[in-house]
Amino acid sequence: MLRFIQQLHLFSSSSSPCFKPALTTRGCIQSEKLSVLLEKCRRRTMMMAAEEQNSPQITVLKRAPDSPGEENDHQVKKLKTDDDQTSDEKRFPKRKVVLLMAYSGKGYYGMQRNCGNSQFKTIEDELVTALIKAGCIPENHGDDMKKMSFQRCARTDKGVSAAGQVVSLKLWLIEDILQKINKQLPSQIRVLGFKRVTGGFNSKNNCDARTYSYMLPTVAFSPKDHNQEDTSFRLDAETLQKVNRLFNLYKGTHNFHNFTSQKGPRDPSAKRYITHMSCGEPFIRKDVEFAEITVRGQSFMMHQIRKMIGLVIAVVKGYAGEQIIERSWGEEKVDVPKAPGLGLVLERVHFDRYNKRFGGDGLHETLEWTQEEDAIAAFKDAHIYPSIVETECQEKSMVSWMATLPIHDFEATETGKQENKDDDEDGNASD
């Protein structure tokens, strides 16, 4: 703009003979006005230039570094996020892993953590606290387990134990990780193994099946008119054979809406697939005969296993006919008794599809725990079995429960809708 004004001023003040004759009287007046305007513009331009020369220059002051490496350190600090990495974080990378857990559920309100409710202590409360103290996860991840992508394979109910629970999460692979975690855990909870898994692994969603065991005194299979507190009772081969024949009826896919709460007969999620269920040979503990029931299924609803066992006990003792088992899979509502939770143990979880896809890729291990079998057996002998036996002998939970069987009306039926609500979030809860 300034250059244009200067050129116009030079042009108007030219003394060219060709320009002057062309100006008429009116043109001369306009020329004088233009000269005045140009003069004002010239003065204004000179004033602006003078102001620019007199104005102070703004410079950015920079403190000289105290040492040659300080400037580089400042560059590094700019790149760091809010979660500033410590030297340990750089040394130990955060990776997705699974932890093999074993625990006695006595005294705990199940596996799943209840954030914000410290009154009811759970197994996960103890685990998260131990992971923080061991330096496996940041302290601020303890309040929000999603930050470490935490997922359990099965939720175990109050008092239920586990010998092969598996959880997946992201943590720092510190040295001697198992030793440091277990040092922070009570003796009735142990992490027995860990393995690296794929980044998208989810212990619940990738689980194909779950195996549970249920330990009970064999007097539970005695006739209903037998003394239920008779510790000398011994299960005969014929009764054991009948028990296994009844358990075998559960195999396959059935509608188990009567074996949980708040599920209607037409709820698709009430259908569950059972692959195995049987009762093993009896054994003696503290002069009392016990037996162990094993059941494997794709997934179980809340209280499903305990009700499956409770109904078979009612049939064997003579409170109900055998036909009640198949009738319970129909749409009518059937009164199914629920056995005590004391003897229930999560034995192992299965990842067959994951193992088939990633187990042989040369990068990941199969999620089998053959090397940990001895440690699992030792933990069960030291913590799970003694707890079940001692508690049963002292509290007689099975004897007390059997006294309630006459109250149930196994012949009555009731048709109608039940509330169609999920009792186990996504169908993978434990009993």
C-alpha positions as CSV (number, residue, x, y, z in Angstrom):
1,M,0.0,0.0,0.0
2,L,2.8,2.3,0.9
3,R,4.6,1.7,-2.4
4,F,1.4,2.3,-4.3
5,I,0.9,5.7,-2.6
6,Q,4.5,6.7,-3.3
7,Q,4.2,5.8,-7.0
8,L,0.9,7.7,-7.3
9,H,2.5,10.7,-5.7
10,L,5.4,10.7,-8.2
11,F,3.0,10.3,-11.1
12,S,0.8,13.2,-10.0
13,S,3.7,15.6,-9.5
14,S,5.3,14.8,-12.8
15,S,6.1,17.8,-15.0
16,S,5.5,15.9,-18.2
17,P,4.2,18.1,-20.9
18,C,1.9,15.4,-22.1
19,F,0.2,15.3,-18.7
20,K,-0.3,19.0,-18.0
21,P,-2.2,20.1,-21.2
22,A,-4.6,17.3,-20.6
23,L,-5.8,18.8,-17.4
24,T,-8.9,20.9,-17.6
25,T,-9.9,23.5,-14.9
26,R,-12.0,20.8,-13.2
27,G,-9.1,18.4,-13.6
28,C,-6.7,20.9,-11.9
29,I,-9.0,21.2,-8.9
30,Q,-9.1,17.4,-8.6
31,S,-5.3,17.2,-9.0
32,E,-4.8,19.7,-6.1
33,K,-7.1,17.6,-3.8
34,L,-5.2,14.5,-4.7
35,S,-2.0,16.2,-3.9
36,V,-3.3,17.2,-0.4
37,L,-4.5,13.6,0.2
38,L,-1.1,12.2,-0.8
39,E,0.7,14.6,1.5
40,K,-1.5,13.4,4.4
41,C,-0.8,9.8,3.6
42,R,3.0,10.5,3.3
43,R,3.0,12.2,6.8
44,R,1.0,9.4,8.3
45,T,3.4,6.8,6.8
46,M,6.5,8.7,8.2
47,M,4.9,8.8,11.7
48,M,4.2,5.1,11.7
49,A,7.8,4.4,10.6
50,A,9.1,6.6,13.4
51,E,7.0,4.8,16.0
52,E,8.3,1.4,14.9
53,Q,11.9,2.6,15.2
54,N,11.3,4.0,18.7
55,S,9.4,0.9,20.1
56,P,11.4,-1.5,22.3
57,Q,12.2,-4.9,20.9
58,I,10.6,-7.9,22.7
59,T,13.0,-10.7,23.2
60,V,12.5,-14.1,24.8
61,L,14.8,-14.5,27.8
62,K,16.2,-18.0,28.4
63,R,18.0,-19.1,31.5
64,A,21.4,-20.5,30.7
65,P,21.7,-24.2,31.6
66,D,23.7,-24.9,34.8
67,S,25.2,-28.0,33.1
68,P,25.6,-29.1,29.5
69,G,23.1,-31.9,29.9
70,E,20.4,-29.9,31.5
71,E,19.0,-28.6,28.3
72,N,18.6,-32.2,27.0
73,D,16.9,-33.2,30.2
74,H,14.4,-30.4,29.8
75,Q,13.5,-31.8,26.3
76,V,12.9,-35.2,27.8
77,K,10.6,-33.9,30.5
78,K,8.4,-32.2,27.8
79,L,7.8,-35.6,26.2
80,K,6.7,-37.3,29.4
81,T,2.9,-37.7,30.0
82,D,1.0,-37.1,33.2
83,D,2.0,-40.6,34.4
84,D,5.7,-39.9,34.5
85,Q,7.7,-43.0,33.9
86,T,10.1,-43.9,36.6
87,S,13.4,-45.7,36.1
88,D,11.7,-48.9,37.2
89,E,8.9,-48.4,34.6
90,K,11.5,-48.2,31.8
91,R,13.4,-51.2,33.2
92,F,10.3,-53.4,33.6
93,P,7.8,-53.2,30.7
94,K,4.1,-53.5,31.2
95,R,2.7,-56.6,29.6
96,K,-0.5,-58.6,29.4
97,V,-0.3,-61.7,31.5
98,V,-2.5,-64.3,33.3
99,L,-2.0,-65.2,36.9
100,L,-2.9,-68.7,38.2
101,M,-4.5,-68.3,41.7
102,A,-5.4,-70.6,44.5
103,Y,-7.3,-69.6,47.6
104,S,-9.5,-70.7,50.5
105,G,-12.7,-68.7,50.4
106,K,-13.4,-69.0,54.1
107,G,-13.8,-65.6,55.6
108,Y,-14.2,-63.8,52.3
109,Y,-17.2,-62.4,50.5
110,G,-16.4,-64.1,47.2
111,M,-13.9,-63.3,44.5
112,Q,-15.1,-60.1,42.9
113,R,-14.1,-56.8,44.4
114,N,-16.7,-54.4,45.7
115,C,-15.0,-51.0,45.2
116,G,-15.8,-48.5,47.9
117,N,-17.1,-51.1,50.3
118,S,-14.3,-52.2,52.6
119,Q,-16.7,-53.8,55.0
120,F,-17.0,-56.9,52.8
121,K,-13.5,-58.1,52.0
122,T,-13.0,-60.2,48.9
123,I,-10.1,-62.1,47.3
124,E,-9.5,-59.4,44.7
125,D,-9.1,-56.8,47.5
126,E,-6.2,-58.8,48.8
127,L,-4.7,-59.4,45.3
128,V,-4.8,-55.7,44.2
129,T,-3.2,-54.6,47.5
130,A,-0.5,-57.1,47.0
131,L,0.1,-56.1,43.4
132,I,0.6,-52.4,44.4
133,K,2.9,-53.2,47.3
134,A,5.0,-55.6,45.1
135,G,5.4,-52.8,42.5
136,C,3.5,-54.6,39.7
137,I,0.9,-51.9,39.1
138,P,0.7,-48.1,39.9
139,E,-1.0,-47.2,43.1
140,N,-3.7,-45.2,41.3
141,H,-4.8,-48.3,39.4
142,G,-6.1,-49.8,42.6
143,D,-9.2,-47.7,42.5
144,D,-10.0,-48.4,38.9
145,M,-9.2,-52.0,37.8
146,K,-10.1,-51.2,34.2
147,K,-6.8,-49.2,34.0
148,M,-4.9,-52.5,34.2
149,S,-7.5,-54.4,31.9
150,F,-8.3,-56.7,34.8
151,Q,-10.7,-59.6,34.3
152,R,-11.4,-62.7,36.3
153,C,-12.3,-66.0,34.7
154,A,-15.0,-66.8,37.1
155,R,-16.7,-65.1,40.0
156,T,-16.7,-67.4,43.1
157,D,-19.4,-66.8,45.7
158,K,-19.0,-66.2,49.4
159,G,-17.0,-68.9,51.0
160,V,-16.2,-70.7,47.7
161,S,-12.5,-71.7,47.2
162,A,-10.4,-72.1,44.1
163,A,-7.4,-74.2,43.1
164,G,-7.2,-73.0,39.5
165,Q,-8.6,-69.5,39.2
166,V,-7.1,-67.4,36.3
167,V,-7.1,-63.6,36.0
168,S,-5.8,-61.5,33.2
169,L,-4.3,-58.0,33.5
170,K,-1.5,-55.7,32.5
171,L,1.4,-55.3,34.9
172,W,5.1,-54.6,35.1
173,L,7.2,-57.7,34.7
174,I,9.4,-57.2,37.7
175,E,12.0,-59.6,38.8
176,D,11.0,-62.5,41.1
177,I,7.4,-61.5,40.5
178,L,5.7,-64.5,42.1
179,Q,7.8,-64.3,45.2
180,K,7.2,-60.6,45.7
181,I,3.4,-60.9,45.1
182,N,3.0,-63.8,47.5
183,K,5.0,-62.1,50.1
184,Q,2.2,-59.5,50.3
185,L,-0.6,-62.0,50.4
186,P,-2.1,-63.9,53.3
187,S,-1.2,-67.6,53.4
188,Q,-4.7,-68.8,52.3
189,I,-4.2,-66.9,48.9
190,R,-1.4,-67.7,46.5
191,V,-0.4,-66.9,43.0
192,L,1.1,-70.2,41.7
193,G,2.0,-69.2,38.2
194,F,1.9,-66.6,35.4
195,K,2.2,-66.6,31.6
196,R,2.4,-64.0,28.9
197,V,-0.7,-63.8,26.6
198,T,-1.8,-61.8,23.6
199,G,-2.7,-58.1,24.1
200,G,-6.4,-58.7,23.4
201,F,-6.7,-61.7,25.8
202,N,-9.7,-61.7,28.2
203,S,-9.7,-64.5,30.8
204,K,-13.5,-64.5,30.9
205,N,-14.3,-64.3,27.2
206,N,-11.6,-66.6,26.1
207,C,-12.5,-69.3,28.6
208,D,-14.2,-72.4,26.9
209,A,-15.2,-74.3,30.0
210,R,-14.9,-74.4,33.8
211,T,-14.4,-77.4,36.1
212,Y,-15.7,-77.4,39.7
213,S,-15.5,-79.9,42.5
214,Y,-17.8,-80.2,45.5
215,M,-16.6,-82.0,48.6
216,L,-19.3,-83.3,51.0
217,P,-19.8,-85.9,53.8
218,T,-21.2,-89.1,52.3
219,V,-23.9,-89.1,54.9
220,A,-25.7,-86.7,52.6
221,F,-26.6,-89.8,50.4
222,S,-28.0,-91.8,53.3
223,P,-31.7,-92.5,53.5
224,K,-33.8,-89.7,55.0
225,D,-34.7,-91.8,58.1
226,H,-31.0,-92.5,58.9
227,N,-29.3,-90.5,61.6
228,Q,-27.9,-87.6,59.7
229,E,-25.1,-87.0,62.3
230,D,-23.8,-90.5,62.1
231,T,-20.1,-90.0,61.4
232,S,-19.6,-93.8,61.0
233,F,-21.8,-93.9,57.8
234,R,-20.1,-95.4,54.8
235,L,-21.4,-95.1,51.2
236,D,-21.9,-98.4,49.5
237,A,-21.1,-99.1,45.8
238,E,-24.8,-99.5,44.8
239,T,-25.7,-96.0,46.2
240,L,-22.7,-94.5,44.6
241,Q,-23.7,-96.0,41.2
242,K,-27.2,-94.5,41.6
243,V,-25.7,-91.1,42.4
244,N,-23.6,-91.2,39.3
245,R,-26.5,-92.3,37.1
246,L,-28.5,-89.3,38.3
247,F,-25.6,-86.9,37.8
248,N,-25.2,-88.3,34.3
249,L,-28.7,-87.0,33.4
250,Y,-27.4,-83.4,33.6
251,K,-25.0,-84.0,30.6
252,G,-25.9,-82.0,27.5
253,T,-27.8,-78.8,27.0
254,H,-30.7,-78.1,29.3
255,N,-32.9,-75.2,30.5
256,F,-31.6,-74.5,34.1
257,H,-34.0,-71.7,34.9
258,N,-35.1,-73.5,38.0
259,F,-31.5,-73.8,39.2
260,T,-30.9,-70.0,39.6
261,S,-33.0,-67.0,40.5
262,Q,-34.6,-64.3,38.4
263,K,-34.5,-66.2,35.1
264,G,-37.6,-67.1,33.2
265,P,-38.1,-70.4,31.4
266,R,-37.9,-68.7,28.0
267,D,-34.7,-66.8,28.7
268,P,-32.1,-68.1,26.2
269,S,-29.3,-67.5,28.8
270,A,-30.8,-70.1,31.1
271,K,-29.7,-72.9,28.7
272,R,-26.3,-74.3,29.8
273,Y,-24.1,-77.0,28.4
274,I,-22.8,-79.7,30.8
275,T,-20.0,-82.0,29.5
276,H,-19.3,-84.1,32.7
277,M,-20.6,-84.7,36.2
278,S,-19.8,-87.6,38.5
279,C,-19.0,-88.5,42.1
280,G,-15.6,-90.1,42.9
281,E,-14.7,-92.8,45.4
282,P,-15.2,-92.0,49.1
283,F,-12.2,-91.2,51.4
284,I,-11.8,-90.7,55.1
285,R,-10.8,-87.4,56.8
286,K,-10.9,-87.1,60.6
287,D,-12.9,-90.3,60.9
288,V,-15.6,-88.9,58.6
289,E,-16.2,-90.2,55.1
290,F,-16.2,-87.6,52.3
291,A,-16.6,-87.8,48.6
292,E,-15.8,-85.3,45.8
293,I,-18.2,-84.5,43.0
294,T,-16.7,-83.1,39.7
295,V,-18.7,-81.1,37.2
296,R,-17.5,-79.5,34.0
297,G,-19.5,-77.1,31.9
298,Q,-19.2,-74.3,29.4
299,S,-20.5,-71.8,32.0
300,F,-22.6,-71.8,35.2
301,M,-25.2,-69.5,36.6
302,M,-25.3,-68.3,40.2
303,H,-26.1,-71.2,42.5
304,Q,-26.6,-73.6,39.6
305,I,-24.1,-76.2,40.7
306,R,-25.2,-76.2,44.3
307,K,-28.8,-76.7,43.2
308,M,-27.9,-79.5,40.8
309,I,-26.2,-81.3,43.7
310,G,-29.0,-80.4,46.1
311,L,-31.7,-81.9,43.9
312,V,-29.8,-85.2,43.4
313,I,-29.3,-85.5,47.2
314,A,-33.1,-85.0,47.7
315,V,-33.8,-87.8,45.2
316,V,-31.2,-90.2,46.7
317,K,-32.5,-89.6,50.2
318,G,-36.1,-90.3,49.1
319,Y,-37.7,-86.9,49.3
320,A,-38.4,-86.7,45.6
321,G,-38.8,-89.0,42.6
322,E,-36.2,-89.2,39.8
323,Q,-38.6,-87.7,37.3
324,I,-38.2,-84.3,39.0
325,I,-34.8,-83.8,37.4
326,E,-36.2,-83.8,33.8
327,R,-39.3,-81.9,35.0
328,S,-37.1,-79.1,36.3
329,W,-36.0,-78.4,32.8
330,G,-39.5,-77.6,31.6
331,E,-41.3,-74.3,31.8
332,E,-43.0,-75.0,35.1
333,K,-41.5,-73.7,38.3
334,V,-40.0,-76.4,40.5
335,D,-38.8,-76.1,44.1
336,V,-35.1,-77.0,43.9
337,P,-33.1,-77.1,47.1
338,K,-29.6,-75.4,47.2
339,A,-26.8,-77.3,48.9
340,P,-24.3,-75.4,51.2
341,G,-21.5,-73.5,49.5
342,L,-18.8,-74.7,51.8
343,G,-17.5,-77.6,49.7
344,L,-17.5,-75.9,46.3
345,V,-14.1,-75.4,44.7
346,L,-13.2,-73.9,41.3
347,E,-10.7,-76.6,40.1
348,R,-9.6,-75.3,36.7
349,V,-10.5,-73.2,33.7
350,H,-10.0,-74.3,30.1
351,F,-8.8,-72.3,27.1
352,D,-8.9,-74.9,24.3
353,R,-9.6,-72.5,21.4
354,Y,-6.9,-70.0,22.5
355,N,-4.3,-72.8,22.9
356,K,-5.2,-74.1,19.5
357,R,-4.8,-70.7,17.8
358,F,-1.8,-69.2,19.7
359,G,-0.2,-72.1,21.7
360,G,1.9,-73.2,18.7
361,D,2.8,-69.9,17.1
362,G,6.2,-69.9,18.7
363,L,5.5,-66.6,20.6
364,H,3.0,-67.6,23.2
365,E,2.6,-70.5,25.7
366,T,-0.4,-72.8,26.0
367,L,-2.5,-72.0,29.0
368,E,-1.9,-75.3,30.6
369,W,-0.5,-75.6,34.1
370,T,1.1,-79.1,34.2
371,Q,4.3,-77.7,35.9
372,E,2.2,-76.2,38.6
373,E,0.2,-79.4,39.4
374,D,2.3,-80.3,42.4
375,A,1.9,-76.8,43.8
376,I,-1.8,-76.9,43.3
377,A,-2.2,-80.2,45.0
378,A,0.0,-79.0,47.9
379,F,-2.1,-75.9,48.4
380,K,-5.4,-77.9,48.4
381,D,-4.0,-80.3,51.0
382,A,-2.7,-77.5,53.2
383,H,-5.5,-74.9,52.9
384,I,-8.7,-76.0,51.0
385,Y,-9.4,-79.6,52.2
386,P,-8.6,-78.9,55.9
387,S,-10.8,-75.8,55.9
388,I,-13.7,-77.7,54.4
389,V,-13.3,-80.7,56.7
390,E,-12.8,-78.7,59.9
391,T,-15.6,-76.3,59.1
392,E,-18.0,-79.1,58.3
393,C,-17.1,-81.0,61.5
394,Q,-17.5,-77.9,63.7
395,E,-20.5,-76.1,62.1
396,K,-22.2,-79.2,60.5
397,S,-23.5,-77.1,57.6
398,M,-24.5,-80.1,55.5
399,V,-26.3,-81.7,58.5
400,S,-28.2,-78.4,59.1
401,W,-29.1,-78.1,55.5
402,M,-30.4,-81.6,55.2
403,A,-32.8,-80.9,58.1
404,T,-34.5,-78.3,55.8
405,L,-35.3,-80.8,53.0
406,P,-38.7,-81.9,54.4
407,I,-39.8,-78.3,54.1
408,H,-39.5,-78.3,50.3
409,D,-42.6,-79.3,48.3
410,F,-41.2,-81.3,45.4
411,E,-44.6,-82.3,44.0
412,A,-46.1,-78.8,43.7
413,T,-45.7,-77.1,40.3
414,E,-46.3,-73.5,39.4
415,T,-46.5,-72.1,35.9
416,G,-45.9,-68.5,35.2
417,K,-43.2,-66.1,34.3
418,Q,-40.3,-65.4,36.4
419,E,-38.4,-62.1,36.3
420,N,-36.2,-62.0,33.2
421,K,-33.1,-60.6,34.8
422,D,-29.5,-61.7,34.5
423,D,-28.3,-63.0,37.8
424,D,-24.7,-63.4,36.6
425,E,-24.0,-60.4,34.5
426,D,-22.9,-62.2,31.3
427,G,-23.5,-65.8,31.9
428,N,-20.1,-66.6,33.2
429,A,-20.5,-66.3,36.9
430,S,-19.6,-69.1,39.2
431,D,-21.8,-70.8,41.6
